[in-house]
């Protein structure tokens, strides 16, 4: 069955708003008033509401009773707690992978790194936004780093924490507006693994994780003691 004009318009508005959120053009915690959205995206209120509902289900937007919608705010406390948990768990899992992974694991990491290296980081049609293809291979590389760990429960926790950090990670690039050698960071982790230097590999991974947090804490206007940004 061919898509209707209405469904095509709804998909267009959803994709446009999603891109604007992930590119940081709609900053974390900002209001999403219906009138402005209808005007900006040339759409009816019904189409905009459908797009907002889909984005709410994805965790990019929050609905507030009697107040409308806003982009998901950066929770400073949650970000700090998430970073602390990721550093602890991923350090442990990477050490386990280095101890038990073997040649096949190293080959998988090499292959994942090659795919990452060959994939453009920024979207060709929207240079302020990470490309979906890069996001996918980036996640695959980091999961490959951890996949040598023989403990499935530790792996599951590590994967869950990485999933929770995805929105923060995607926001850190357009909001950071700073030079960061992400390619070099990924290569340094790989080199330490191939050299079987566990302490160095873990230290580089920890710095890699913390850098994203530092970028967001510097750039998002949030109260130091509050739970969320209203930027």
C-alpha positions in Angstrom: 0.0 0.0 0.0 1.5 3.3 -1.1 2.1 5.9 1.7 -0.5 8.7 1.9 0.4 12.4 1.6 -0.4 12.8 5.3 1.9 10.0 6.4 4.7 11.3 4.1 4.3 14.8 5.6 4.4 13.3 9.2 7.6 11.4 8.4 9.2 14.5 6.9 8.4 16.6 10.0 9.5 13.8 12.4 12.9 13.4 10.6 13.5 17.2 10.4 12.8 17.7 14.1 14.8 14.7 15.1 17.8 16.0 13.1 17.5 19.4 14.7 17.5 17.9 18.2 20.4 15.6 17.6 22.4 18.4 15.9 22.0 20.6 19.0 19.9 23.2 17.1 17.2 22.4 19.6 19.2 22.6 22.8 18.7 20.2 25.7 15.7 21.2 27.8 14.4 23.8 25.4 10.6 24.3 24.9 8.9 23.0 21.8 5.9 25.3 21.3 3.3 24.0 18.8 2.8 27.3 17.0 6.6 27.8 16.4 7.0 24.1 15.3 4.0 24.3 12.9 5.5 27.5 11.3 9.1 26.2 11.2 8.2 22.8 9.7 5.2 24.0 7.6 2.9 21.4 9.2 -0.4 21.1 10.9 -0.8 20.7 14.7 -1.8 17.1 14.2 1.4 16.3 12.2 3.6 18.0 14.7 1.9 16.2 17.6 2.5 12.9 15.9 6.2 13.7 15.4 6.5 14.8 19.1 4.9 11.6 20.2 7.4 9.5 18.2 10.3 11.5 19.6 9.0 11.1 23.1 9.0 7.3 22.7 12.6 7.6 21.6 13.6 9.6 24.6 14.5 12.7 22.7 11.5 14.7 23.8 9.6 14.9 27.1 5.9 15.7 27.6 5.0 17.9 30.6 1.4 18.0 31.7 -0.2 21.4 31.0 3.2 22.7 29.8 3.6 21.0 26.5 6.8 19.4 25.2 10.5 20.1 25.5 13.7 18.4 24.3 15.0 16.0 26.9 17.2 18.0 29.3 20.7 17.1 30.3 20.5 15.8 33.9 23.8 16.8 35.4 23.5 14.3 38.3 22.4 11.5 36.0 25.3 12.3 33.6 27.8 12.3 36.5 26.4 9.0 37.9 26.3 7.4 34.5 29.9 8.4 33.7 31.0 7.0 37.1 29.2 3.7 36.5 30.6 3.4 32.9 34.1 4.1 34.0 33.9 1.4 36.7 32.2 -1.2 34.6 33.9 -0.7 31.3 37.3 -0.6 32.9 36.6 -4.0 34.5 35.1 -5.5 31.4 38.0 -4.3 29.2 40.6 -5.8 31.6 38.6 -9.1 31.4 38.6 -8.9 27.6 42.4 -8.3 27.6 43.0 -11.3 29.8 40.6 -13.7 28.1 39.9 -12.3 24.6 42.6 -14.0 22.5 43.5 -13.6 18.8 39.9 -13.8 17.6 38.8 -11.0 19.8 41.8 -8.9 18.6 40.8 -9.6 15.0 37.2 -8.5 15.7 38.4 -5.3 17.3 40.7 -4.6 14.3 37.9 -5.2 11.9 35.5 -2.9 13.9 38.1 -0.2 14.0 38.7 -0.4 10.3 34.9 0.0 9.6 34.9 3.0 12.0 37.9 4.6 10.3 36.3 4.3 6.9 33.0 5.8 7.9 32.5 9.6 7.7 31.7 11.0 11.1 29.4 13.9 10.2 26.3 13.7 8.1 27.0 14.8 4.5 23.7 16.7 4.3 23.9 18.1 7.8 27.5 18.7 8.9 26.5 19.7 12.4 25.1 16.2 13.1 26.8 12.8 13.5 25.9 10.5 10.7 23.7 7.6 11.5 26.2 5.2 9.9 29.0 6.5 12.0 27.0 6.2 15.2 26.3 2.6 14.3 29.9 1.6 13.6 31.1 3.7 16.6 28.8 1.6 18.9 30.0 -1.6 17.2 33.7 -0.7 17.8 33.1 0.0 21.5 31.1 -3.2 21.9 33.9 -5.1 20.1 36.4 -3.7 22.7 34.3 -5.3 25.5 33.2 -8.5 23.7 36.3 -10.4 24.8 35.0 -10.5 28.4 33.7 -14.0 29.1 31.2 -12.7 31.8 27.8 -12.2 30.0 26.3 -10.3 33.0 29.1 -7.8 33.1 28.8 -7.4 29.3 25.0 -6.8 29.6 25.5 -4.1 32.2 28.2 -2.4 30.1 26.0 -2.4 27.0 23.0 -1.0 28.9 25.1 1.8 30.3 26.5 2.6 26.8 22.9 2.7 25.5 21.9 5.1 28.3 24.8 7.4 27.3 23.9 7.6 23.6 21.9 10.8 23.7 24.6 12.6 25.7 27.2 11.3 23.4 25.5 12.5 20.3 24.9 15.9 21.8 28.5 16.4 22.9 29.8 16.9 19.3 27.5 19.7 18.0 27.4 21.4 21.4 31.1 21.1 22.1 32.3 23.2 19.1 35.9 22.2 19.9 38.7 20.3 18.2 38.8 16.7 19.5 40.9 14.0 18.0 38.3 11.2 18.3 40.0 9.2 15.6 43.3 9.4 17.5 41.5 8.3 20.7 40.0 5.3 19.1 43.4 4.4 17.5 45.2 4.8 20.9 42.9 2.3 22.5 43.4 -0.2 19.7 47.2 0.2 19.8 47.3 -0.4 23.6 45.2 -3.5 23.2 47.4 -4.9 20.4 50.5 -4.1 22.6 48.7 -6.0 25.5 49.2 -2.9 27.7 46.1 -3.3 29.9 46.7 -0.3 32.2 47.3 2.0 29.2 44.2 0.7 27.3 42.0 1.2 30.4 43.4 4.7 31.1 42.7 5.8 27.5 39.2 4.4 27.5 38.4 6.1 30.8 39.6 9.5 29.4 37.6 8.9 26.3 34.5 8.3 28.3 35.1 11.3 30.6 35.8 13.7 27.8 32.2 13.5 26.6 30.9 14.4 30.1 33.4 17.3 30.4 32.2 18.7 27.1 28.6 18.7 28.1 29.2 20.1 31.6 31.1 23.0 30.0 28.6 23.8 27.3 25.2 23.1 28.7 23.7 25.9 30.8 22.6 23.9 33.9 22.5 24.8 37.6 25.3 23.1 39.4 23.1 21.5 42.0 20.0 21.0 39.9 18.9 17.8 38.3 18.3 19.1 34.8 19.1 21.8 32.3 16.6 24.4 31.2 18.8 25.7 28.4 
